[in-house]
């Protein structure tokens, strides 16, 4: 599998599970493929601002609750 995108941490998997949603169910709600959700959760893909906002709305949280800048080590 490809490497992780540095600099952006996310809690998408945790928040999705808290809502009892599969990757496919969340993907359908926001209009993307299950693979897209998977690549975001595994930090291979950084979503657009529009997709990040749609994910936040679907999970009833703010974008900041899902995504955060990683602290420099």
N, C-alpha and C positions, 0 to 999 in steps of 0.2 A: 504494500500500500504506500501511497505517496506520503511525503513529509507533512508536518503540521505547519500551519501559517503562524509565524511568530507574532507576538504582540497583542493578540486578541483572545481572551479567555471567554468561555460561555458556559451557561448552566442549562442549555436547551434540553438535554436528555433528562436531567433531574426535574425540571419544570413540566416537561411533557408527561413524564411518568406520574407526577403528582396529580395531573389532570386525568390520568387513566387513558391516555391516548397512545395509539401505536404511531410509528413513524408515518405509515400510510394514511392514517386518519388525520394527523396534523397536516400532512402534505396536501390532502384534498381540501382542507379548510382554507389554506393559504394559496392554493393554485399552483403548486409545484410538484415535482416527482418525489417519491419516497427516497430515492437516491440523493436528491438535493438535501433533504433533512438529514440523512445519514452523513453526508460530507460536511455539513455545518457542525453536527454533533462531534464529529471526529477532527474538527479543526483543519480540514483540508480546504474548505471553501469559506470565504467571507461573504455573507449575503449583502445584497444591495440595501440601501437605506429603506426603500419601499418594502422589501421582503422582511427586514428586521421589524419594521412597524407592524406589518401584518402578523408576524409571529407573536409580537407582544400583545396585540389585540386578541388573537386567538387564545392566548394563555392568560389573559386578563392581568397582565403585569406591565411594567414599563420596560422600554428597551434596555435601560440600565440594569434592570433585574436579570436580564438574560445575558447581556454582553458587557464586558469590562476590559479596559486596557490592562495588560499585564504589567506588573511593576518590573522595572529594570533590575537585573540581579547585580 
